Amino acid sequence: MSGETLPAQPWLTAPATIAVMSALEVEGGEGCARFVGGCVRDALLGRPVKDIDIATTLTPPRVLDALKTAGLRAIPTGIDHGTITALADGRAFEITTLRRDVETDGRHAVVDFTKDWTHDAARRDFRLNALYADREGRIFDPTGGGLADIKSGAIVFVGDPVARIREDALRIPRFFRFMAWYGREVPDPAGVAACRELAALIDGLSAERVSSELMKLLSAEDPRAAVGLMFDTGVMGRMVSDAENRDRFEALVKIETEILFTEDPLLRLAALLPDDPVRAARTARALRLSNTQRSRLTAALTPEPSPQSRLVSWMSPRQTRQSLYRLGVQAFSDRAMLAWAASDRPAAAIQWRALLSMGQTWTPPTLPLNGDDVATAGVPQGPMIGAVLREVEAWWIDQDFITDKLSVMERLKAVAQGMTF
């Protein structure tokens, strides 16, 4: 035991937590269960605790018996690997039997259950994730470095980094994700070297696992240092083969963190990619992004049709409205942010913010004309209806969305009379 305790935590004394821990200790005796991983780490860092994981010396059948005896619902979410989810008062607790790896292939592990806390700690990824706490909040640090890493902001593998990565190659992107979220000092040289050496192992991971880690990393407040190191070690190229716009990415994050105080992981991904909808779609497929995400990514990275339609900070209100109408609010906002990040006028923040603000406040109008109106003007049914509508709409947009329907109808008549049917 380290002699340190967790700061006061509502979840630690919540009735649901007490019910689960009491159920386990009735079955296995005092000290058979401890909190582990993220809940301990985040409590020490003063961050919100989302998930409560519990490690126990009880085997899975005994965990099931303990929960059943206590009248708690148990779900065998990963029983082959020793994990059972307990539900108490609507909250989930993931309970895992202490384990040691018997065999690994870089993606999956064959485990053996143990009662040795140091064996369990030895198979975890980073020392700050190998901290345990009992129900009184007393902290246990089997690796001897977890508490020090919490205090210094170091991300250090448990034991040999190469061995940890060979056990599960997902630990490479996790290393950079934890750097982005928790790192506060120079990256651990041994960890960086191992990630560089074994970067090719990422190719064997499922797209879903890579995508999940990448989007979590890009959700960090400021992932610039981690992403930069990913480029330097070749990891980024393995995760996102089309990522090449490091400068634009860094400029975008600077804008978000210093001016707008937002984090948009999908837009940050877009900033890394070239302005090419084909390559954007390829990246979306490779990362198994949703259809909605893929559509947004490709729209953000579709080049403007002409230099005259390019988004710039000094656009007039009229030009801004025209772009908004043509692109839609989301694509306009995304392209404006990317243009701002790529701009050689970073000091024009007030102009860019005004542009973005207009995108959020202006409601694109609806053309006061439809196909029936066109037919009434004498245009025969068929493709000509759409052609006339498009021509009148172009005039209407150029007139800054004139609201006078009479004027629009007069324009329709003039267009209809000038066409050959």
Order of alpha helices (4+ residues) and beta strands (2+ residues): alpha-beta-alpha-beta-alpha-beta-beta-beta-beta-beta-alpha-beta-beta-alpha-alpha-alpha-alpha-alpha-alpha-alpha-alpha-alpha-alpha-alpha-alpha-alpha-alpha-alpha-alpha-alpha
